[in-house]
Amino acid sequence: MNARTDLRALVDHIPYARFLGMQAELAGDEVTGILPYADHLVGNPHLPALHGGVIGAFMELTAVLQLTVAQGAGRQPLPIDVTVEYLRSGKPKITFARASIKRVGRRVANVQVEAWQEARGNPIAFLRGHFNVADLAERETLISAP
């Protein structure tokens, strides 16, 4: 199995990613999240505009995919906290996102994500987040510690 097939299987394994219709492409070690437009993603039909939660979740999922590619499948990144800055309404069209890993420690990774539609230089939102990247055995130890 190659990295592209693994990435597709990972996206298909995440129920909310399937609900969104999210796709991902891999170029080298860089993941690009792709969110095709669908009517059920609209939050305000009068504008129309994509729901802010959809945009935020899409960017969070892109960060998780990027961390998984970078860290390997043995570690499942879990969000600790995320902050989303909405810059403009997401139009009813295809949306893209790329994550940039700023720092990875033994247990926590700092990631930034930008989302755009027509031009990457004109983003619609940014996400900054911290993710738990400890391996599963270490998490069990941390959780069960008194």
N, C-alpha and C positions, 0 to 999 in steps of 0.2 A: 504494500500500500504506500502511496506517495503522500507528501505533505498536503497537496491540494485535496486529495480524497479524504484525508484525515480531517482537514478543516471543514469540508462539506458535511462529514459525518458528525462532527462536533456541533455545528450549527443545527443540524437536524435533530440532535439529541436534546436541545434546549427548547422546552415547550413554548415559552413566550417568543423566542426567535421564530419558531414555526408559525405562531399566530400572527406575528408582524409580517411574515413573508420575507424575512431578512436573508440576505445572501452575503457571502464574503469571498474576496479574491486575495490570493497571496502572490506578492511579487518579491522574490528573495525571502527576507524575513519580515516584510511589512504587510500587515493585514489592512485591507480596505473593506469597511462595512458598506453594504449596499442595501438601501431600503426602497424597494419599488413602491410607487404610489398605489394605494387601495382605498376605497371609500370608507372602510371601517376604521381607518387611521385618522380620520378628520375629527377634530374636537369642536371646531366652530364652522358649521356649514354655511353661515352667512358670509364669511370672508371669501372663500373657505380657507381654513388653515389646519395643519396637522396638530394633533393634540400634543401639548407640551410633555406629558408623561411618555408618549410614544417616542418623542425625540430624545428625552433623557434616558429612557430604557435602551434605545438603540445605541446611544453612545456608550452606556455602561457595558452592554454586551460586546461592543467593539473592543473596549478596554480588556474585558475578560478574554476574548479571543486572542488579542495581541499578547497578553501575558502568558496564555497557554502555549502559544507558539514559541515564545522566548524561553519559558521555564520548562517546557516538556509536559507531557500528559500526566505525569505522576503527581502533579500539584494542581489542584483546582482552586483558582483564585476566587476569593469571596470578598465582596465589598464591605469595607469598614465604614467609610463615609464618602459621599460624593456631593459635589456642589456643581450646579448647572447654571450657567449664565446664558440667558436667552437674549439674543441680539436683535432678532426680527422674526416675524411669522414664517413658519415653514409652509411654503406653497404646496398645492396638490400636484407634486411632481416627484421624481426620483431624488433621493437624498443619499449623500455619501458621508462617511466618517473615517478618520484615521486617528489612531492612538499613538502617543509618544511616551515611552517609558522613561521617566526622569531619574528614578533611582530604585534599585531593588536591594533590600536588605535580606537578612535571614528569614524574617517573618512578614515584613511589610514592603509593599511596592507603591511608589508614587507615580501616577499616570495622568497625562493630559490628553484630551480628545477634542478634535474640532469636527463640526458637521457643517456641510455646505450643500448647495443644490446646483446652481448654474456655474459658479466659479469658486474654486478653493480660496481665492483671495477675498471672497465676500461671504464669510461664514454666517450661519444662522444661529449657532450655539457653540459654547465651549463647556467641557466638563473637566473638573479636577477631582481626582479621587485617590483614596488610599485603599489598598486591597491586601487581604491576608494571603500570603503566598507560602506559608509554612506547609511542610508536607503533612499528609493526613495523620501519620503516626504522632508527629509532634503536636498537632492540634488536640489529639485525644489526651496527651499528657497534660497540656495546658488547661484543658477543660476540667479534667479530673483532679487537678492540684488543689489542695485546701486553701 
